[in-house]
Amino acid sequence: MSDFNYYITGLVDGEGSFSISVEKDPTHRIGYRLKPSFSIGLHKENLSILEQVHKVFGCGAIQFNKNISQFKVENIKSLKERVLPFFEKYPLRAKKKDDFEIFKKVVLMMERKEHIGNASVFLKILKMRSRMNAVGRNRRITDRVDKIIAEVAQSGRAQD
């Protein structure tokens, strides 16, 4: 199984994603919530590979959208206990390596609930997030995050 684990690492370097999404949520004190996720997307013809990946991680789910199959893990506990240790044991070696390091720091901060009601930590996470997936970053996404940072900072909630 070890060979397949190294295969997963290579697959993630090419087709995987570590991301932190930001969603407006008035029920949160800061007005937004963070949602970390790890995913691998492949053409539906390669579903069997994602099923094997799902079995290795023992968490997450496989989702379908048109011709794409996607293995996704969003649960903080699963990310901390399954995904992070996997990539520490089978490290990424190419473009996703830096994204993983930032993702790991954010997941651990969120697992410790450092961001809950703490706008300065929330802003720190947003700034860390802005360094992820930097190659080919969509300017519209960057502008949106910059707008959120300014909104939270100006609202006075950054003083929490």
C-alpha positions as CSV (number, residue, x, y, z in Angstrom):
1,M,0.0,0.0,0.0
2,S,3.0,2.3,0.5
3,D,3.5,2.6,-3.2
4,F,-0.1,3.7,-3.7
5,N,0.4,6.3,-0.9
6,Y,3.3,7.8,-2.8
7,Y,1.0,7.7,-5.9
8,I,-1.6,9.7,-4.0
9,T,1.0,12.3,-3.1
10,G,2.0,12.7,-6.8
11,L,-1.7,12.8,-7.8
12,V,-2.4,15.6,-5.2
13,D,0.5,17.6,-6.5
14,G,-1.1,17.6,-9.9
15,E,-4.9,17.3,-9.3
16,G,-5.4,18.1,-5.6
17,S,-6.3,21.2,-3.8
18,F,-5.9,22.5,-0.2
19,S,-8.2,25.4,0.3
20,I,-9.8,27.7,2.8
21,S,-13.1,29.1,1.7
22,V,-14.6,32.2,3.2
23,E,-18.4,32.5,3.4
24,K,-20.6,35.3,4.6
25,D,-22.4,34.1,7.7
26,P,-24.3,36.5,10.0
27,T,-24.6,33.9,12.7
28,H,-20.8,34.2,13.3
29,R,-19.6,37.0,15.4
30,I,-17.2,38.2,12.7
31,G,-19.8,37.9,10.0
32,Y,-17.9,35.3,8.0
33,R,-16.9,31.7,8.5
34,L,-13.9,29.8,7.3
35,K,-14.2,26.3,5.7
36,P,-11.0,24.3,5.1
37,S,-11.1,21.5,2.5
38,F,-8.8,19.0,0.8
39,S,-9.9,17.6,-2.5
40,I,-8.8,15.7,-5.5
41,G,-10.8,16.0,-8.7
42,L,-10.6,13.6,-11.6
43,H,-12.7,12.7,-14.7
44,K,-15.5,10.3,-13.8
45,E,-13.6,7.6,-15.8
46,N,-11.1,7.5,-12.9
47,L,-13.7,7.1,-10.1
48,S,-12.0,3.8,-9.0
49,I,-8.8,5.8,-8.2
50,L,-10.8,8.1,-5.9
51,E,-12.5,5.2,-4.3
52,Q,-9.1,3.8,-3.4
53,V,-8.0,7.2,-2.1
54,H,-11.2,7.4,0.0
55,K,-10.3,4.0,1.4
56,V,-6.8,5.1,2.3
57,F,-7.9,8.2,4.1
58,G,-11.0,6.5,5.8
59,C,-12.9,9.8,5.8
60,G,-14.4,12.3,3.4
61,A,-16.8,11.7,0.6
62,I,-16.8,11.3,-3.2
63,Q,-19.0,13.9,-5.0
64,F,-20.1,14.1,-8.6
65,N,-20.5,17.1,-10.9
66,K,-21.1,16.4,-14.6
67,N,-18.0,14.5,-15.8
68,I,-15.9,15.2,-12.7
69,S,-15.6,13.0,-9.6
70,Q,-14.2,14.7,-6.5
71,F,-12.9,13.2,-3.3
72,K,-13.3,15.8,-0.6
73,V,-12.5,16.1,3.1
74,E,-13.9,19.2,5.0
75,N,-14.3,18.0,8.6
76,I,-11.6,19.6,10.8
77,K,-11.1,16.5,12.9
78,S,-10.6,14.3,9.8
79,L,-8.3,16.9,8.3
80,K,-6.2,17.0,11.5
81,E,-6.2,13.3,12.2
82,R,-6.1,11.8,8.7
83,V,-5.1,14.3,6.0
84,L,-2.3,16.2,7.8
85,P,-0.5,13.1,9.1
86,F,-0.7,11.4,5.7
87,F,1.1,14.3,4.0
88,E,3.6,14.5,6.8
89,K,4.5,10.8,6.2
90,Y,4.2,11.1,2.4
91,P,5.3,14.7,1.8
92,L,4.4,16.7,-1.3
93,R,7.4,17.6,-3.4
94,A,6.1,20.0,-6.0
95,K,3.8,23.0,-6.3
96,K,1.3,22.0,-3.5
97,K,4.0,21.7,-0.8
98,D,3.8,25.3,0.2
99,D,0.0,25.3,0.1
100,F,-0.1,22.3,2.4
101,E,2.2,24.0,5.0
102,I,-0.2,27.0,5.1
103,F,-3.2,24.7,5.1
104,K,-1.8,22.7,8.0
105,K,-1.2,25.8,10.1
106,V,-4.7,27.1,9.5
107,V,-6.4,23.7,10.2
108,L,-4.5,23.4,13.5
109,M,-5.5,27.0,14.5
110,M,-9.1,26.2,13.6
111,E,-9.0,22.9,15.5
112,R,-7.9,24.9,18.6
113,K,-10.7,27.3,17.8
114,E,-8.4,30.3,17.8
115,H,-10.4,32.0,15.1
116,I,-13.8,31.9,16.9
117,G,-14.9,35.4,17.6
118,N,-11.3,36.7,17.2
119,A,-11.1,39.0,14.3
120,S,-7.4,39.4,14.4
121,V,-6.8,35.7,14.1
122,F,-9.5,35.6,11.4
123,L,-7.6,38.3,9.5
124,K,-4.3,36.4,10.0
125,I,-5.8,33.3,8.5
126,L,-7.2,35.3,5.5
127,K,-3.7,36.7,4.9
128,M,-2.2,33.2,5.1
129,R,-4.9,32.0,2.8
130,S,-4.0,34.6,0.2
131,R,-0.6,33.0,-0.2
132,M,-2.1,29.7,-1.1
133,N,-2.7,28.7,-4.7
134,A,-0.9,31.9,-5.7
135,V,0.1,30.7,-9.2
136,G,-2.8,31.5,-11.6
137,R,-4.8,33.1,-8.8
138,N,-8.0,34.6,-10.1
139,R,-7.9,38.4,-9.5
140,R,-11.6,38.5,-8.7
141,I,-11.1,36.1,-5.8
142,T,-8.1,38.1,-4.6
143,D,-10.2,41.3,-4.8
144,R,-13.0,39.6,-2.8
145,V,-10.7,38.5,0.0
146,D,-9.1,42.0,0.1
147,K,-12.6,43.5,0.4
148,I,-13.5,41.0,3.3
149,I,-10.2,41.9,5.1
150,A,-11.0,45.6,4.8
151,E,-14.6,45.1,6.0
152,V,-13.6,43.1,9.1
153,A,-10.7,45.4,9.9
154,Q,-12.9,48.5,9.6
155,S,-15.9,47.1,11.5
156,G,-14.1,47.3,14.8
157,R,-14.4,43.6,15.2
158,A,-10.7,43.3,14.6
159,Q,-10.3,44.7,18.1
160,D,-12.0,41.6,19.7
